[in-house]
Amino acid sequence: MKKLLLILAAMLFTGAMQAQVEINDVDVESEEEEEETTEVRAEDEIDFTDKDGNEEIIEFPAAMTYDLDSLMNLYMSKTYLATPGDCQMTNENPEYPKEVYIERLQRIPSVMELSYNDIVQRFIDRYAGRLRYSVSYMLGTFNFYVPIFEEALEAYQIPLELKYLPVIESALNPKAVSRVGAGGLWQFMPATAKQYGLTINSLVDERRDPVKASYAAAHLLKDLYQIFGDWNLVIAAYNCGPQNIKKAIQRHRAARGRTDDEAMTAEDKDYWQLYPYLPAETRGYVPAFIAANYIMTYYCEHNICPMRTKLPMQTDTVVVNKNIHLGQIAGALNIDIEQLRALNPEYRHDVVPGTTKPSAIKMTISDISNFIDHQDSVFNYRTSDFLTNRAVVDVNDDLPTFSRSRRGAYSRRSGRGSRSQRNARLRRGRNSGGGGGGTSVTIRKGQTLSEIAKRNGTTVAKLRKLNGIKGNNIQAGKKLKVR
């Protein structure tokens, strides 16, 4: 069975079980810091009131806010996914007593702690309710990727339930890019990706390669486990970085009056005890992961039907040692270029840089045979149209007929004009605040008050006072005074 699943993957892309836990309710150090770590757009967050009546805002992982239409427009979705056949999808989401959720989480075969509490319940409700059609899509898409994920995780002896991390990281979109620059199925930041052997340059982004990125992610998860020794802290560190987890541990220990000389306790590595000291998105990250494990296991109990996966054609790779454009292959061999792009998402501009180093191209078996039989004509197909970077160029040495003095005068005039224009632009920038004489910025999509405050050396409280804002909601495209 495993061999069959691995073949399917190649066709596309060559138990500690715990019950309910209580969240440690500890005040964070300062009100302003709390604002800066929890502020996001309203549609990206949930308001939560704990058992003691304390209110907080919890951020959703970015993948829980993706538009389903954009996912369905991916080539693999349009080509190899179909609406469920014998399963009738409805909008009815049954509600169960919390004891049912606790018991179901305990039944999932896991070496990780998949605990239940009210926050986990809110994330389960989100997946089973508003995101139920996205879950249907991901259940179908997951068939493409699960053999790749499991093989990479097993290679590093990582719990297989971590195969659901890409569900909350990217919604299983290999081309997903976050607003902070994380990319691919596993949402690697560029520096971390390079640290774990993934190539990123103007032509190639191996974060998009499902196989290479999965092995890099498994390696990173292994390293994080060697640091923290707890899988919930590992996935929290995967989200916000190990330094933020270490800071949370230090703050928790300080709140308990523990010194650096005292040994670490189990409580010091308990995600739910560290919860109040974590960044806002990370507070929602582990609950989202637990909810993803739940919904990908118990989707039938919530009337969610997986999209049907159609069997794709078998693929393999061919290695080239000189540059070639996917458009050359598509044109010369009469292949759908969208298929080539879907099979080779790591090539950012359709250029395979074989001259830099031998590079692999994924194609169907029949197309590879055709490529090998006609590779000379493929490499020569409309080369000047597709590969426009010239290796050698001639310099135009036809000198203008006007005199040297005139050339010099022209250059000086041009230079004075350029400096004048630059000075005018600088003056306009300094006075962009309008009649108030202050400085304003234009709010970009996805920005928060916290981000704008940090960029401009001010605080959220000052921005609110200066602009008469109550709450956290700001609108992209509007001007915001920062001075």
N, C-alpha and C positions, 0 to 999 in steps of 0.2 A: 504493500500500500504506500509506504513512504517513497519507494522508488517511483511509483506512478505519479505521486505528487511532485517529486523533484523534476520529473519529465515535463509536467505541466508548467512548472516555473521556467524551465529551459526554453519552452515554447515561447515564452514572452520575454524573458530577461536573462537568457543563459545565466513539609507542608505543615508548616505551622498554620493551622486554620483556627482563627480567633473569632470570638463573638463580639458583642457590642462593647465599644470603649467610650469613655467620656473624654471630652476635650478640656484641656487645662485652660481655665479662664484666668489669664493674668493680664493686667494692664500693660500696654507697651510704654516705652519710656517717655515719649513726648507726643503731644497732640499734633504738632506740625509734622513730625516724622510719620505718624499714622496717616495723615492726609496724603503725604507724598508717596506712600507705598500702596495706597488703595484706590487712587483716583483713576477712573477710566470712563469710557462712554457707557451710557446707561444700558445699551443693548448687549454689552460685553460683560455684564456683571449681574449678581443676584444680591438682594438684601437679605441678611440672615439675622434672626434674633435667637440667642441661645436660651438655655433653660433658666438663666438668671435675669433675662430681660435685656441683656447687652446687645446692641445692634452693631453689625459690621457689614462691610461690602466685600464680596468675594469675586474675584475675576475669573471668567471662563478662560481656559486655554484657547488660543486663537482659532484652532481648528474647529471648535464648537460654534464658531460664528460664521463659517464659510457658507457661501451661497450654493445651494444644491445645483442650480442650473450650470454654474461654472464647472462643477465636477462632472456633470453629465455630458458636457461638451468636449471632454477629453477624448482623444481618438480611441483609446482602449475601451472607454465607457460606451461610446457610440457603436463600436464595432463588435464588442464581445460581451456586452451586457444586454439583457432583455428583461422586460417586465415579468413578474412572477406568473407562472401558468396556472397550476392547480391551486395555488394559495391566494386567497382573496384578502387583499390588504384593506384594512378599515382604519378609521380615525379613532376608534374606541380603544382606550387604554385602561385596562382593568386596574383597580386599586386593591392593594393587599395590606393586611396588618403587618406591622414592622417585623413581627416574629417570622413571617414568611420570608422576607428579604434576608434576615439574619441566617435562617436555615439554608437558604439557597446559596448564599456566599460561602457558608461552611462546606457545602457539598462540592464546590469547585476544587478540583485537584491542584493544589498550590503549595509551594514551600514558602510563599510570601504570606504576610498577614493581610488578609482582605477583610478588614473590620467594617462594622456598620455604625453609623450615627446619623443624626439629622442632616448634616452637611452632605454625606454620601447619598442620602435619600434625595436631596434636592438635585443632585447631578443625575441620579437614576431617572428621576421624573423628567428632567430636561431631555435625556436621550429617548425615553419612552414616549414623550409627548411631542414637543415642538420639533425635535430632530428625528422623528421616527422614519421619515422618508430618506434622510441622510444615512441612518443606520441600515436601511434596506440596501442602499447603494454600497455602503462599506462592506456589508456581508457578502455581496456578490464580488466586489473587487478583492476582498481578502483572499479569495481562492487563488488569485494570481500570485499573491505575495507570500502566503504563509509558508510554503516550502523553503523559500529563500530565507525568511526570518528565522525559522526553526533551525535550519542547517547552520546559520551563522551563530546563533545563540548556543547551540550544542557544541560548536567548535571551541567556545570559550567557557563552557560549563555554566551557562547562565540559565536561570529559571525560564522555562518556555512561556510562562504567562506574560513575560516582558515583550512578547510579540505584539501585544496590544498598545505598546507605546506609540507607534506611528498613527494609531487611530486618533489619539488626542494631540499628537504633534502636527500632523499634516492632513488628517482625514483621508490618508492613503493617496495623496496627490504628489507624484514624484517631482513636479515642477513648482510646488508650493514655496513661496518666499514670504517670510514674515516682515513686519514693518521695521524690525531692527536688523534684517539682513540674514536671518537663519534660512537655510534652504534644504530642499529635498524631503524625502519621506521621513527621515529622522531629524530634520531641522537642525543641522550642524551650523554653528557660526563659522565664518571663514577660517579664523585662526585655529580653532579646535579641529576643524576638518584637515587642515594642513598638518597639524601635530600628529594626526592619526593616519597620515599617508595618502590623503585624498588630494588630487591635483585640482587646483583652481587657477585659471588664467583667463585671458580674454576669449579663448576659443573653447576651453574645456571646463566643465564644472562636475566633478565626479560625485558631488553630493547628490546629484540626480540619478546616478547609477544605482539601481536597487541592490545589486549584489555587493559592490564595493562599499557602499554606504552602510549596508547591514553589518558587514564584518567590522568596519570601523566603529560602528555603534556598540557592537558586542564587546570589542576591545576596551572602549571607554567605560562601559558599564562594569567590566571586570576590574578595571583600575579603581573606579569609585567604590566598589565593594571592599577592596583591599584597604581603603582609607576608613570607611565608616562601619563595615561589618553588619549593616542592616539594609535590607532591600528597599524599604520605604524611604530611608534617607538617601539611598542611591538614586532613586528616580526623582526625588526632590532636588538633589544636587545636579542631576542631568538637566533639570529645568533652570535653576538659578545659579549654578556653579558651586563648587565645593567650598569656596571661601565664605559664601553667604551662609552655608550650613554650619561651618565652623564658628562663625560669628553668633549664630542663633544658639549654638551649644554654650558658648561663653556667656551670653546674656542670661540664659536659663540657669546656668550654674551660679552666676553672680546673684541672681534673684533668690536663690536658695541658700546663699551665704557660703558657698563652697569656694575654696581657694584652689589655685593652680596646682598645688602640691597634692591635693586629694585625688584619689583614683576616680576614673570615670565609672558611673553607675549605669544600669540598664535604663533608668529614667532619663539620663542625659542623652541617650540615643533613641528615645521614643519620639517619633514624628509628632504624635498628638500632644506630647508635653512641650515640644519645641514650637508648636503651631503658632502661638501669639507673636513669636519673634521672627517669623519667616516673611519674605516679601509677599505682597498681596496675591500675585498670580500663583505662587508656589503653594499658598494655602488652599487653592482650589485644584492644584495639580494632582496630588495623591488621591483626593476624593474622586476626581474625574477618571483617574486610572482604574480605581476600584469599580466605578460605575461602568466603565468600558468593558471590563472583564465580565461584569454582571450582564449587561445588555447583549453582548456578543455571544453569551451562553444561553440566556433565557429570553431571547427575542420572541419565540413562539408564545410564551405566556403573556406577552403584551400585544399580540395580534400584529406583529411585524413580519412581513414576508421578505426573505432575501431575494434580491434580483437574481435572475437566472444567468449563469455563466455559460456562454457558448464556447466550445472547444476551439482554440485558435490553431493555426498551422504551426508545425514544428519549425524551430529556428536553430541557427548555429551562428558561429562567428567566423569572419575572415579577417586576417591581419594585413594591413597595408603599410608600406614603408616610405610612402611619399604622399603629399597632400592631395586630398580629393574632396569634392563638394558632394553632399547628398543629392543635390540637384543633378549632378552629372550621372550618378547611378540611376536615379529615377528616370531621367530622360533617355539615357542610352538603353536601359533594360525594360522600360515601360512599367515602372513600379510606382505605386502611389507614394508620393513623398511624405505624406502625413503618416503613413505606416513606418517609413524609415525613421522619421523624427520620434515617433512613439517608442520604437525599439531602441533608439539611441538618444535618450533625452540629455545625456551629458554633453553633447556637442551644441554649444550655445548659439552658434551662427551657421549651423549646417556644415561647417568645415571640419574635416577629420585631419588633424595635423600629423600625418604620418612621417613627414620630413623631420619633425622635432624628435619623435621616437615612434617605434612601431605601435600602431593603434588598431584596436579591434572594432569591427563594424558588425552589428547583428542584422541578419536577414533570414528570410525563410530558406529552407534547405534547397528548394528549386531555384531561388534567386541566387544563392551562393554558387551553385553549379553554373548557372548562366554567366555570373560575374567572372568566374575563373576562366571560362571558355572565351570570353570577349574582353578581358581586362584591359588590353592595349587600347581598344576603341573606347572603352569607358573612361579611362584616364585622359584620353585626347578629346572627349566630347565637350565641345564649347568651352574649352579651358579659359579663353580670354574673357568670356562672359561671367563665369563663376569664380575663378581665382584671379582677382584683379590686382593683387599686390605684385608689383614688378620687382624682379631680382636686380636688374641693371637698367639705368635710365640715362638718356643723353640730356645734357644741359643746353638750354637755348642760349647760344653765344652771340645772337644778333643784337648788337648794341643799339639803343635809340639814337636818333639823329640830333636831339637837342644837346646844348652845350653843358659842360660840367657845372658852370656857375648856375645855370637854370636848374639842373638836377639838385644842386645843393639848396637853392632857395625853396624848391618844391618840398624837399625833405624837412627843412626847418619849419615851413608853414604847416606842414602836416603834423609835425611833432607838437608845435604850439597848440594846434587845434585839439590834438588828442589829450594833452594835459588839461586844457580848459574843460573839455568834455568830462574828463575824469573828476576834476574838482567840482564841477556842477553836480555830477552824480553823487559825490560824497556829501555835498551840502543838502541835496534832496533827501538822502538817506538819513542824515542827522535830524532833519526837520519833518520826518514822515509822520510824526504824531499829530499833525494838523494844527488847528488853532490853539490847542492847549499847550503847545510848545514842548510836549513830551515826545517820547519815542513809541512807535507802535509796530506790531508785527502782524502778518496775516496768518491766521490759524490754518494749518494744513490738516488734511484728512488723517484721522487717527491720532492726532496730538492730544495730549492732556494738559491741564493746568500745571501739573507737576513737571512735565517735560519742558514746557515753555519757561517756567520759573527757573529751572536749573540752567537752561541755555542762556538766560539773560541775567543771571546773578541776582535773583530776587527770590521771594517766597510766594507760596500759594496764597497766604493770607493777604499780602500786599497787592497781588494781582486782583483778588476779589474786591478789596477796598477801592482800588484805583478804577475798576471798571463797573462797580456796583453789581457784582455777581453774587448770587446766593446759590449754594450748592456746587455741583461739579460739571454741569452740562455746558459745553461750549460748541459753537457751530463752525464747521470748516468754511473758509472763505471770508469770514468776518475779521475785522481789525480788532486787535487787543492791545491796550496801552500797557507798556512794561516799565515806563518811567514817568 
